[in-house]
């Protein structure tokens, strides 16, 4: 694989992820024994961290509160050698926080997102300082950004590639009007269902959802379904990548690792099918840790793939 180093700027979530894992079968409406861990997260940060680990030059633009968590996150970004690009400090809202409640097998049973700070992540922030974002080769956005901000960035993409990662079914609709500007969109099956069904009616498979997203204008579409793998589509072809059989510690953030790795491979000249093969493998590796900090490398990914094929 070529090892060029394009400059990629990620816009969106930068906050703490709190992972609460039940220690036995979950009993709803009752107290459940659990363990708790916390680490920096957010879709944009997760994607940026993955891209940086795989040898790319990466920037991050986001919003944090004027609180301890905000200071810690800015320091963390700097230590990762990710460039902070116009990261705003909000004096009225706290830094965002995402809490994932997992069952004892590591699967998500409830996600709680305090993301109000991103509602003020508005286009005016860059309209008076475009140079801060314009010199980056490519952009990646997540749907923590308000719809008008996504529209603004899509209108300013020029000849750069624009990637988008959906953060939740509740925010998927924010991408509908900008799908024709996207070089690739990443969504899980529930998010894709929200994006496409207002136009197409209920779709039963992730393969159908990926094709529908392309029909709605996206150049490439990737739809994930956990243990059921991922589907991909581009203007000419489509397919499915199986997910390796593993016992995950946590699936939180795995989709972001998949997106970051797939983007890195696409920018290195791989086909979408091969890029998603790498992405699915990297996502699998990330689930072997309780927190989304996989310390990925291309040799690690390729070794895992070779082992799976043996």
C-alpha positions in Angstrom: 0.0 0.0 0.0 1.3 3.5 -0.8 2.2 5.5 2.2 1.3 9.1 1.2 0.4 11.4 3.9 -2.6 13.6 2.9 -3.7 16.3 5.3 -7.2 15.6 6.7 -9.3 17.9 8.9 -12.0 16.3 11.0 -15.0 18.3 12.3 -17.2 17.3 15.1 -17.3 15.4 18.4 -14.6 15.9 21.0 -15.7 14.8 24.5 -15.4 12.1 27.1 -16.8 8.6 26.6 -17.9 6.9 29.7 -18.3 3.1 29.4 -20.4 1.3 32.0 -20.3 -2.5 31.6 -22.7 -4.8 33.4 -21.0 -7.7 35.1 -23.9 -10.1 34.7 -27.2 -10.5 32.9 -28.9 -7.1 32.9 -32.0 -6.8 34.9 -33.9 -3.6 33.9 -35.5 -1.4 36.6 -33.1 -2.9 39.1 -29.6 -2.2 40.4 -26.9 -4.0 38.4 -23.3 -4.6 39.4 -21.1 -2.8 36.8 -17.6 -1.5 36.1 -16.9 2.1 34.8 -14.2 3.5 32.6 -13.7 6.9 31.0 -11.5 8.1 28.2 -11.4 10.8 25.5 -13.8 10.1 22.6 -16.2 11.6 20.2 -16.7 10.5 16.6 -14.5 13.2 15.0 -11.7 12.5 17.6 -12.0 8.7 17.1 -11.7 9.1 13.3 -8.8 11.6 13.6 -7.0 9.4 16.1 -7.3 6.4 13.7 -6.1 8.4 10.7 -3.1 9.7 12.7 -2.2 6.2 13.9 -2.1 5.1 10.3 0.4 7.8 9.2 -1.8 10.7 8.1 -1.4 14.4 9.0 -4.6 15.2 10.9 -6.4 18.2 12.3 -9.5 18.5 14.5 -12.0 21.3 14.8 -14.6 21.1 17.6 -16.0 22.8 20.7 -15.3 22.2 24.4 -16.5 23.9 27.6 -14.6 26.2 29.8 -14.1 23.4 32.3 -11.6 20.9 33.5 -12.7 18.3 30.9 -12.2 20.9 28.1 -8.7 21.6 29.2 -7.8 18.0 29.5 -9.2 17.2 26.1 -7.2 20.0 24.4 -4.1 18.7 26.1 -4.9 15.1 24.9 -5.3 16.2 21.3 -1.9 18.0 21.4 -0.2 14.9 22.8 -1.6 12.8 20.0 0.1 15.1 17.5 -3.3 16.1 16.1 -3.5 19.8 15.1 -6.2 21.7 17.0 -7.8 23.9 14.3 -10.1 26.6 15.6 -11.4 24.6 18.5 -13.9 26.8 20.3 -14.3 27.2 24.0 -17.9 27.7 25.1 -18.3 29.7 28.4 -21.9 28.8 28.8 -22.1 25.1 28.2 -20.2 22.1 29.6 -18.0 19.9 27.5 -20.0 17.2 25.9 -20.2 13.7 27.3 -21.3 10.3 26.0 -22.2 7.4 28.3 -22.4 3.9 26.8 -24.1 1.2 28.9 -23.0 -2.3 27.8 -24.3 -5.7 28.7 -21.8 -8.3 30.1 -20.9 -9.5 26.6 -19.8 -5.9 25.5 -22.8 -5.0 23.4 -24.4 -1.6 23.7 -27.8 -1.6 25.4 -28.1 2.1 26.0 -26.3 5.3 24.9 -26.7 8.7 26.6 -25.5 11.7 24.8 -25.1 15.2 26.3 -24.1 17.0 23.1 -25.9 20.4 23.4 -22.6 22.3 23.1 -22.3 21.3 19.4 -25.6 23.0 18.6 -23.7 26.3 18.5 -21.0 25.0 16.2 -22.1 27.5 13.5 -20.7 28.5 10.0 -20.0 32.0 11.2 -17.0 30.6 13.1 -15.1 29.9 9.9 -16.6 32.6 7.6 -14.2 35.1 9.2 -11.2 32.8 9.2 -11.5 30.4 6.3 -7.7 30.1 5.9 -7.7 27.9 9.1 -9.6 25.2 7.3 -9.0 25.8 3.6 -5.4 24.6 3.4 -6.3 21.1 4.4 -6.4 18.5 1.6 -9.6 16.7 2.6 -12.4 17.0 5.2 -14.3 14.6 7.4 -17.5 15.7 9.2 -19.7 14.0 11.7 -23.4 14.7 12.4 -22.8 16.3 15.7 -22.5 19.4 13.5 -25.8 21.3 13.0 -27.4 21.0 9.5 -26.5 24.5 8.5 -22.8 23.9 9.3 -22.8 20.7 7.3 -24.4 22.7 4.4 -21.7 25.4 4.7 -18.8 23.0 4.7 -20.3 21.1 1.8 -20.6 24.3 -0.2 -16.9 25.1 0.5 -15.4 21.7 -0.3 -14.1 22.8 -3.7 -11.9 19.9 -5.2 -11.2 18.2 -1.8 -12.8 15.0 -0.8 -15.5 15.2 1.8 -16.3 12.2 4.1 -19.2 12.0 6.6 -19.8 9.8 9.6 -23.3 9.6 11.0 -23.4 9.7 14.8 -26.9 8.5 15.7 -30.3 7.9 14.0 -31.6 11.1 15.7 -29.0 13.2 13.8 -28.9 11.2 10.5 -31.4 13.5 8.8 -28.8 16.4 8.9 -27.0 14.8 6.0 -29.9 14.3 3.6 -29.4 17.6 1.7 -25.7 17.2 1.4 -25.5 13.6 0.3 -24.7 14.6 -3.3 -21.6 16.4 -2.1 -20.2 13.4 -0.2 -17.3 11.3 -1.5 -18.2 8.6 1.2 -20.8 8.3 3.9 -20.6 5.9 6.9 -23.7 4.8 8.8 -24.9 1.8 10.8 -28.0 0.1 9.7 -30.3 2.1 12.0 -28.8 5.4 10.9 -29.0 4.4 7.2 -32.6 3.4 7.7 -33.4 7.0 8.9 -31.5 8.5 6.0 -33.1 6.6 3.2 -36.5 5.5 4.2 -38.2 8.9 3.8 -37.4 8.5 0.1 -37.5 4.8 -0.6 -39.7 3.0 1.9 -38.4 0.3 4.3 -35.3 -1.5 3.1 -34.5 -4.9 4.6 -30.8 -5.3 4.0 -27.7 -3.2 4.6 -26.8 -3.9 0.9 -30.0 -2.2 -0.2 -29.4 0.7 2.2 -25.9 1.3 0.8 -27.2 1.3 -2.7 -30.0 3.6 -1.8 -27.5 6.1 -0.3 -25.6 6.1 -3.6 -28.9 6.6 -5.4 -29.5 9.6 -3.2 -26.3 11.2 -4.4 -23.4 9.9 -2.2 -20.4 8.7 -4.3 -19.7 5.9 -1.9 -21.7 4.4 0.9 -20.8 2.1 3.8 -23.4 0.6 6.1 -22.4 -1.4 9.1 -24.3 -4.0 11.1 -22.0 -5.2 13.9 -21.4 -8.9 13.8 -23.3 -9.1 10.5 -20.5 -7.2 8.8 -20.7 -4.2 6.5 -22.1 -3.4 3.0 -20.5 -1.0 0.5 -21.7 0.6 -2.7 -20.2 2.9 -5.3 -21.7 4.0 -8.7 -20.7 0.7 -10.4 -20.5 -2.0 -7.8 -21.5 -3.1 -4.4 -20.7 -5.9 -2.0 -20.5 -7.2 1.6 -17.6 -7.7 4.0 -18.0 -10.3 6.7 -17.1 -9.5 10.3 -14.7 -11.9 12.0 -16.1 -13.9 14.8 -14.7 -12.6 18.1 -15.7 -12.0 21.8 -15.6 -8.2 22.1 -14.7 -6.3 25.2 -16.6 -3.3 23.9 -18.0 -2.3 20.6 -18.1 1.4 21.5 -16.3 3.4 18.9 -15.7 0.5 16.5 -17.6 2.1 13.7 -15.4 5.2 14.0 -12.3 3.1 13.7 -13.8 1.4 10.7 -14.5 4.8 9.1 -11.0 6.2 9.8 -9.2 3.1 8.5 -11.4 3.0 5.4 -10.7 6.6 4.7 -7.0 6.2 5.2 -7.0 3.3 2.7 -9.1 5.1 0.1 -6.7 8.1 0.3 -3.8 5.6 -0.3 -5.4 4.5 -3.5 -7.2 1.3 -2.5 -10.6 0.3 -3.9 -13.6 0.7 -1.7 -13.9 -3.0 -1.3 -10.3 -3.4 -0.1 -10.4 -0.3 2.0 -13.5 -1.6 3.8 -11.8 -4.9 4.3 -9.0 -3.1 6.2 -11.6 -1.0 8.0 -13.6 -4.0 9.2 -10.4 -5.7 10.4 -9.3 -2.5 12.3 -12.8 -2.2 13.9 -12.5 -5.8 15.1 -9.1 -5.1 16.7 -10.6 -2.1 18.5 -13.3 -4.1 20.2 -10.7 -6.1 22.1 -10.1 -3.2 24.4 -12.6 -1.6 26.8 -11.9 1.8 25.5 -11.6 3.1 21.9 -7.8 3.6 21.8 -6.6 0.7 19.6 -3.0 1.8 18.8 -3.5 0.7 15.2 -0.8 0.3 12.5 -0.9 -1.1 9.0 1.3 -4.0 9.9 -1.1 -4.9 12.8 -4.1 -4.8 10.5 -2.4 -6.8 7.7 -1.2 -9.4 10.2 -4.7 -9.9 11.5 -6.1 -10.2 8.0 -3.4 -12.8 7.1 -4.3 -14.7 10.3 -8.0 -14.7 9.4 -7.3 -16.0 5.9 -5.0 -18.8 7.1 
